[in-house]
Amino acid sequence: MRSYSKTQLAEAAGVSVATFRRWLKTDEAYLHSQGIQASAKLLPPHVVRYLCEKYCIDL
């Protein structure tokens, strides 16, 4: 797994970036616990793995 931007993950999920950001609001506590700001454009591999498992995104 590698780092991905929110835009890349939204495209892989087949949703708009705005929708993907709304999804991330439900994971705000997890992101903060991982030291990730809500405004971060690039998400680290461990967060990408978590989001792919939660939202069934195939990369």
MDTraj code that builds the backbone (N, CA, C; nanometers):
import mdtraj as md
import numpy as np

residues = "MET ARG SER TYR SER LYS THR GLN LEU ALA GLU ALA ALA GLY VAL SER VAL ALA THR PHE ARG ARG TRP LEU LYS THR ASP GLU ALA TYR LEU HIS SER GLN GLY ILE GLN ALA SER ALA LYS LEU LEU PRO PRO HIS VAL VAL ARG TYR LEU CYS GLU LYS TYR CYS ILE ASP LEU".split()
xyz = np.array([
    [0.0856, -0.1175, 0.0000],
    [0.0000, 0.0000, 0.0000],
    [0.0895, 0.1229, 0.0000],
    [0.0427, 0.2278, -0.0656],
    [0.1173, 0.3533, -0.0693],
    [0.0245, 0.4683, -0.0301],
    [0.0809, 0.5871, -0.0206],
    [0.0012, 0.7056, 0.0110],
    [-0.0851, 0.7433, -0.1092],
    [-0.2046, 0.7893, -0.0807],
    [-0.2962, 0.8343, -0.1852],
    [-0.3570, 0.9669, -0.1432],
    [-0.3958, 1.0456, -0.2434],
    [-0.4668, 1.1700, -0.2141],
    [-0.6151, 1.1389, -0.1989],
    [-0.6866, 1.2311, -0.1401],
    [-0.8311, 1.2136, -0.1248],
    [-0.8979, 1.2041, -0.2617],
    [-0.8474, 1.2796, -0.3578],
    [-0.9023, 1.2770, -0.4932],
    [-0.8857, 1.1390, -0.5559],
    [-0.7682, 1.0795, -0.5407],
    [-0.7430, 0.9467, -0.5969],
    [-0.8337, 0.8425, -0.5328],
    [-0.8513, 0.8506, -0.4013],
    [-0.9378, 0.7548, -0.3323],
    [-1.0839, 0.7736, -0.3718],
    [-1.1258, 0.8979, -0.3889],
    [-1.2635, 0.9238, -0.4316],
    [-1.2877, 0.8647, -0.5702],
    [-1.1922, 0.8822, -0.6610],
    [-1.2049, 0.8255, -0.7954],
    [-1.2116, 0.6729, -0.7894],
    [-1.1274, 0.6119, -0.7064],
    [-1.1265, 0.4660, -0.6932],
    [-1.2583, 0.4149, -0.6346],
    [-1.3199, 0.4953, -0.5483],
    [-1.4477, 0.4568, -0.4869],
    [-1.5655, 0.4857, -0.5789],
    [-1.5426, 0.5660, -0.6836],
    [-1.6494, 0.5992, -0.7762],
    [-1.7448, 0.7049, -0.7248],
    [-1.6942, 0.7934, -0.6382],
    [-1.7762, 0.9014, -0.5829],
    [-1.7049, 1.0343, -0.6042],
    [-1.7774, 1.1426, -0.5848],
    [-1.7161, 1.2747, -0.5963],
    [-1.6267, 1.3017, -0.4756],
    [-1.5391, 1.3972, -0.4904],
    [-1.4501, 1.4346, -0.3794],
    [-1.5323, 1.4881, -0.2625],
    [-1.6382, 1.5620, -0.2926],
    [-1.7243, 1.6152, -0.1855],
    [-1.7890, 1.5020, -0.1061],
    [-1.8355, 1.3991, -0.1738],
    [-1.8946, 1.2843, -0.1056],
    [-1.7900, 1.2129, -0.0210],
    [-1.6717, 1.1958, -0.0767],
    [-1.5649, 1.1283, -0.0026],
    [-1.5294, 1.2069, 0.1234],
    [-1.5269, 1.3380, 0.1147],
    [-1.4996, 1.4203, 0.2334],
    [-1.6086, 1.4039, 0.3383],
    [-1.7334, 1.3915, 0.2937],
    [-1.8430, 1.3669, 0.3894],
    [-1.8241, 1.2320, 0.4581],
    [-1.7794, 1.1321, 0.3826],
    [-1.7508, 1.0017, 0.4428],
    [-1.6434, 1.0155, 0.5493],
    [-1.5401, 1.0946, 0.5202],
    [-1.4288, 1.1098, 0.6139],
    [-1.4712, 1.1785, 0.7430],
    [-1.5761, 1.2585, 0.7388],
    [-1.6237, 1.3239, 0.8621],
    [-1.6649, 1.2198, 0.9662],
    [-1.7140, 1.1044, 0.9217],
    [-1.7518, 0.9999, 1.0161],
    [-1.6289, 0.9328, 1.0766],
    [-1.5137, 0.9505, 1.0141],
    [-1.3883, 0.8918, 1.0625],
    [-1.2947, 0.9960, 1.1230],
    [-1.3489, 1.1108, 1.1560],
    [-1.2668, 1.2209, 1.2063],
    [-1.1890, 1.1831, 1.3327],
    [-1.2513, 1.1113, 1.4242],
    [-1.1833, 1.0713, 1.5472],
    [-1.0650, 0.9794, 1.5161],
    [-1.0855, 0.8855, 1.4227],
    [-0.9760, 0.7953, 1.3839],
    [-0.8615, 0.8742, 1.3196],
    [-0.8947, 0.9651, 1.2300],
    [-0.7910, 1.0445, 1.1617],
    [-0.7102, 1.1255, 1.2628],
    [-0.7779, 1.1869, 1.3584],
    [-0.7072, 1.2644, 1.4609],
    [-0.6189, 1.1747, 1.5469],
    [-0.6664, 1.0544, 1.5762],
    [-0.5853, 0.9630, 1.6568],
    [-0.4596, 0.9185, 1.5818],
    [-0.4641, 0.9262, 1.4497],
    [-0.3489, 0.8899, 1.3670],
    [-0.2623, 1.0114, 1.3322],
    [-0.2997, 1.1283, 1.3858],
    [-0.2236, 1.2497, 1.3618],
    [-0.2482, 1.3122, 1.2256],
    [-0.3630, 1.2826, 1.1659],
    [-0.3964, 1.3347, 1.0336],
    [-0.4954, 1.4499, 1.0488],
    [-0.4639, 1.5623, 0.9876],
    [-0.5534, 1.6774, 0.9866],
    [-0.6657, 1.6534, 0.8853],
    [-0.7810, 1.7090, 0.9089],
    [-0.8933, 1.6956, 0.8160],
    [-0.8608, 1.7585, 0.6810],
    [-0.7727, 1.8566, 0.6807],
    [-0.7375, 1.9257, 0.5569],
    [-0.6223, 1.8592, 0.4815],
    [-0.5688, 1.7500, 0.5323],
    [-0.4563, 1.6819, 0.4667],
    [-0.4976, 1.6349, 0.3278],
    [-0.4127, 1.6591, 0.2306],
    [-0.4435, 1.6166, 0.0940],
    [-0.3919, 1.4767, 0.0665],
    [-0.2833, 1.4389, 0.1332],
    [-0.2222, 1.3083, 0.1124],
    [-0.2403, 1.2239, 0.2381],
    [-0.2929, 1.1044, 0.2193],
    [-0.3183, 1.0152, 0.3324],
    [-0.2131, 0.9046, 0.3337],
    [-0.1555, 0.8760, 0.4505],
    [-0.0502, 0.7744, 0.4594],
    [-0.1052, 0.6331, 0.4378],
    [-0.0162, 0.5389, 0.4074],
    [-0.0597, 0.4023, 0.3739],
    [-0.1490, 0.3339, 0.4770],
    [-0.1199, 0.3492, 0.6062],
    [-0.2032, 0.2802, 0.7058],
    [-0.3454, 0.3362, 0.7099],
    [-0.3613, 0.4642, 0.6831],
    [-0.4947, 0.5245, 0.6786],
    [-0.5661, 0.4818, 0.5502],
    [-0.4926, 0.4761, 0.4399],
    [-0.5502, 0.4304, 0.3132],
    [-0.6021, 0.2873, 0.3281],
    [-0.5245, 0.2021, 0.3918],
    [-0.5652, 0.0626, 0.4124],
    [-0.6951, 0.0567, 0.4931],
    [-0.7022, 0.1347, 0.6006],
    [-0.8224, 0.1395, 0.6850],
    [-0.9443, 0.1846, 0.6036],
    [-0.9283, 0.2917, 0.5265],
    [-1.0402, 0.3447, 0.4483],
    [-1.0835, 0.2481, 0.3385],
    [-0.9874, 0.1813, 0.2756],
    [-1.0203, 0.0838, 0.1713],
    [-1.0991, -0.0332, 0.2284],
    [-1.0623, -0.0769, 0.3466],
    [-1.1363, -0.1863, 0.4108],
    [-1.2756, -0.1412, 0.4523],
    [-1.2850, -0.0225, 0.5084],
    [-1.4147, 0.0263, 0.5571],
    [-1.5136, 0.0541, 0.4434],
    [-1.4634, 0.1157, 0.3353],
    [-1.5512, 0.1557, 0.2251],
    [-1.5427, 0.0643, 0.1033],
    [-1.4776, -0.0508, 0.1185],
    [-1.4668, -0.1496, 0.0107],
    [-1.4137, -0.0893, -0.1188],
    [-1.3011, -0.0209, -0.1080],
    [-1.2371, 0.0407, -0.2236],
    [-1.1279, -0.0530, -0.2723],
    [-1.1340, -0.0901, -0.3986],
    [-1.0305, -0.1756, -0.4579],
    [-0.9249, -0.0890, -0.5243],
    [-0.8027, -0.1027, -0.4749],
    [-0.6918, -0.0285, -0.5356],
    [-0.6010, -0.1231, -0.6092],
])
top = md.Topology()
chain = top.add_chain()
for i, resn in enumerate(residues, 1):
    res = top.add_residue(resn, chain, resSeq=i)
    for name in ("N", "CA", "C"):
        top.add_atom(name, md.element.get_by_symbol(name[0]), res)
traj = md.Trajectory(xyz[None], top)
